[in-house]
Amino acid sequence: MGVSRKGVGTKQKFMTKKLYVGGLSYDTTEETLKELFSKAGTIESAAIIIDKMSGRSKGFGFVEMSNEDEAKKAIEMLNGKEVDGRTITVDEARPQESRPVRSGGFNRGGRGFGGDRGFGGRKRDW
């Protein structure tokens, strides 16, 4: 008896190709990206990355094309093109690298705040 391969390879879904778009003006909108990239093919999604603190664009975003051929065409057509007064970079998006977990606040080397420094050796009952 063989191993069942039920469902393997039965779905023929188009693979999307994610592109990195850098050097964007703060004035560039997702609609602008969709309009621009639609000249190269079908757009699955377009997103500009926004800074959480300021609410402003970080100057880059991602566009997802419906297939690899359209993604390559978009790179050829748009990399180095001027958009909203800025020269943009268009390339294949790389997977996000894992970043160290941020604990927040200040790192005081395990001493915490206060400690017994600056109090002349006296302990406080706070």
RODO-2510 file (C-alpha; in nm, 4 decimals, decimal comma):
residues 126
     n   res          X          Y          Z
     1     m     0,0000     0,0000     0,0000
     2     g     0,1199     0,3475    -0,0794
     3     v     0,1035     0,6700     0,1113
     4     s    -0,2114     0,8681     0,0414
     5     r    -0,1439     1,1993    -0,1289
     6     k    -0,5016     1,3201    -0,1160
     7     g    -0,5211     1,6929    -0,1723
     8     v    -0,1545     1,7350    -0,2619
     9     g    -0,1200     1,9418    -0,5752
    10     t    -0,4931     1,9591    -0,6401
    11     k    -0,5267     2,3337    -0,5889
    12     q    -0,3856     2,5437    -0,8688
    13     k    -0,3607     2,8811    -0,6988
    14     f    -0,1631     3,1615    -0,8582
    15     m     0,1387     3,2441    -0,6507
    16     t     0,1654     3,6079    -0,5610
    17     k     0,4954     3,7867    -0,5635
    18     k     0,5655     4,0521    -0,3024
    19     l     0,7751     4,3524    -0,3998
    20     y     0,9555     4,6003    -0,1770
    21     v     0,9126     4,9645    -0,2795
    22     g     1,1584     5,2035    -0,1135
    23     g     1,2400     5,5725    -0,1363
    24     l     0,8753     5,6777    -0,1312
    25     s     0,7734     6,0356    -0,0691
    26     y     0,5691     6,0977     0,2458
    27     d     0,2967     6,2169     0,0063
    28     t     0,2745     5,8874    -0,1851
    29     t    -0,0489     5,6982    -0,1131
    30     e    -0,1479     5,3341    -0,1516
    31     e    -0,3751     5,4431    -0,4367
    32     t    -0,0728     5,5943    -0,6140
    33     l     0,1118     5,2628    -0,5779
    34     k    -0,1852     5,0650    -0,7103
    35     e    -0,2183     5,2971    -1,0095
    36     l     0,1532     5,2847    -1,0856
    37     f     0,1972     4,9076    -1,0516
    38     s    -0,1232     4,8228    -1,2375
    39     k     0,0639     4,9175    -1,5574
    40     a     0,2748     4,6040    -1,5028
    41     g    -0,0121     4,3675    -1,4183
    42     t    -0,2707     4,2705    -1,1599
    43     i    -0,2241     4,4072    -0,8099
    44     e    -0,3244     4,1791    -0,5216
    45     s    -0,2423     4,4381    -0,2532
    46     a    -0,0479     4,7562    -0,1893
    47     a     0,0567     4,8882     0,1496
    48     i     0,2665     5,1787     0,2717
    49     i     0,4293     5,1196     0,6086
    50     i     0,3282     5,3796     0,8674
    51     d     0,5254     5,4797     1,1772
    52     k     0,3129     5,3991     1,4838
    53     m     0,4341     5,6982     1,6838
    54     s     0,4073     5,9762     1,4251
    55     g     0,1403     5,8331     1,1949
    56     r     0,3622     5,9257     0,8976
    57     s     0,4865     5,7047     0,6186
    58     k     0,8217     5,5374     0,6833
    59     g     0,9063     5,5932     0,3153
    60     f     0,8618     5,2345     0,2005
    61     g     0,5914     4,9850     0,1275
    62     f     0,5007     4,6569    -0,0381
    63     v     0,3073     4,5654    -0,3498
    64     e     0,1874     4,2126    -0,4143
    65     m     0,1530     4,1171    -0,7811
    66     s    -0,0584     3,8233    -0,8969
    67     n     0,2320     3,6292    -1,0505
    68     e     0,6073     3,6225    -1,0841
    69     d     0,6147     3,7424    -1,4466
    70     e     0,4184     4,0557    -1,3594
    71     a     0,6435     4,1141    -1,0585
    72     k     0,9545     4,0957    -1,2795
    73     k     0,7914     4,3317    -1,5284
    74     a     0,7117     4,5794    -1,2482
    75     i     1,0739     4,5728    -1,1288
    76     e     1,2009     4,6383    -1,4819
    77     m     0,9479     4,9170    -1,5455
    78     l     0,9561     5,0979    -1,2129
    79     n     1,2915     5,0513    -1,0387
    80     g     1,4695     5,3879    -1,0505
    81     k     1,1587     5,5745    -1,1684
    82     e     1,0657     5,9102    -1,0175
    83     v     0,7384     5,9133    -0,8213
    84     d     0,6142     6,2213    -0,6333
    85     g     0,9583     6,3816    -0,6696
    86     r     1,1548     6,0841    -0,5324
    87     t     1,3436     5,8066    -0,7121
    88     i     1,1974     5,4765    -0,5970
    89     t     1,3609     5,1374    -0,5546
    90     v     1,1593     4,8311    -0,6537
    91     d     1,2898     4,4836    -0,5737
    92     e     1,1741     4,1432    -0,4543
    93     a     1,0712     4,1586    -0,0897
    94     r     1,2838     3,9519     0,1458
    95     p     1,1365     3,7670     0,4438
    96     q     1,1308     3,9785     0,7580
    97     e     1,4284     3,9064     0,9807
    98     s     1,3504     3,8192     1,3386
    99     r     1,4358     4,0989     1,5751
   100     p     1,5220     4,0665     1,9426
   101     v     1,2294     4,1136     2,1769
   102     r     1,2302     4,4611     2,3228
   103     s     1,1624     4,4775     2,6941
   104     g     1,0813     4,8467     2,6838
   105     g     1,2027     5,1120     2,9212
   106     f     1,5602     5,1535     3,0281
   107     n     1,8064     4,8739     3,0806
   108     r     1,9861     4,9501     3,4049
   109     g     2,2043     4,6415     3,4085
   110     g     1,9841     4,4585     3,6593
   111     r     2,0075     4,7364     3,9179
   112     g     1,6652     4,8805     3,8504
   113     f     1,5888     5,2382     3,9386
   114     g     1,7123     5,3836     4,2636
   115     g     1,8768     5,0902     4,4311
   116     d     2,1063     5,2038     4,7090
   117     r     2,3042     5,4414     4,4895
   118     g     2,2933     5,8053     4,5875
   119     f     2,1288     5,7494     4,9245
   120     g     2,4440     5,7207     5,1362
   121     g     2,3873     5,3516     5,2013
   122     r     2,0523     5,4038     5,3740
   123     k     1,7639     5,1872     5,2664
   124     r     1,4274     5,3385     5,1999
   125     d     1,0942     5,1785     5,2960
   126     w     0,8818     5,2967     5,0055
***
